[in-house]
Amino acid sequence: MVRIPVGYWAYQKFDDPYVQGAAPYVDLAIGWARQTGLKVTIDLHGGPGSQNGYDNSGHNGTVGWGTGITVADTRAVIQQIANKYARPSYQDVVVAIQLLNEPLASKISGGTDVVVQFSKDGYGDVRDISDTPVVIHDAFQQGTFWNGILTAPDAQGVIIDHHEYQIFTDELVGLSPEEHVQKVCSNAATYAANVNHWVIVGEWSAAMTDCAAALNGYGVGSRWEGSYFGNPRATGRSCGNINFIETWNSTTIQTTKRYIEAQLDVYIQQTNGFVFWNFKTEASPEWDLFRLLDHPDKIFPNLKGRVSSSICS
């Protein structure tokens, strides 16, 4: 299954500087997926005003989603997406619609109350068309927060999406490879245990560093090297041997394989599915599925016939 992120401006503009033109390529991607037997989730990745203040929402800095008419505008876009892609004629390939990527409830005016109400309303917008499954990001809350919200018998086909990264604080970047592995094993309880929804890990990667180009923002630097904006310090570490897989030594290869295997064990055994971010990058092999699969050491394993590594046992 391929998760396709798209900004709201692909379908409707709201007094913003963004350029339209992505929507026809979503159609092309769906056509290619149909031809090759792949399935697709359409993910509204950027909401009006920014739902998290991250550049992946289309706007870096302030969080404006949840104020004014931004939620209503978002629903208008979801209605357009659902009115086309939730139709039975697309259900052979479009297997889910994600209402909004990574709403950061702690920064949103109205907090989780606004996110929950939007999720209920967006679910209803999709259900007005069909029974296509609806994906809701966990809003950076523990999985059990969503118990009792959009559950059976009042709601069907709701999936909670958790994103698992261990690189966006100094503490996480400072973990040793084995500590990263142990955190993968232990952290699953916070998002997957005792949850009465389907749970997926809709984003994860092989990254134990934040070295990927512009990952933290354009020109911001990295915590790994100690060049992160506003917090410069000497770490003695370099991204130079991270961003090019040809330079990886045997230790990097083996620790990355182990980190991936631990994640696969957890996601296969304790969740209902997972989506690696992403298929392909210009460099940044920690995030590049093709490079990891095609490496002679098979850093990312072939999932067909894979046997659990028992790393978390």
Summary of the structure (lengths in Angstrom):
residues: 313
radius of gyration: 19.6
end to end distance: 28.2
largest distance: 56.3
contacts: 977
relative contact order: 0.09
helix: 37%
strand: 12%
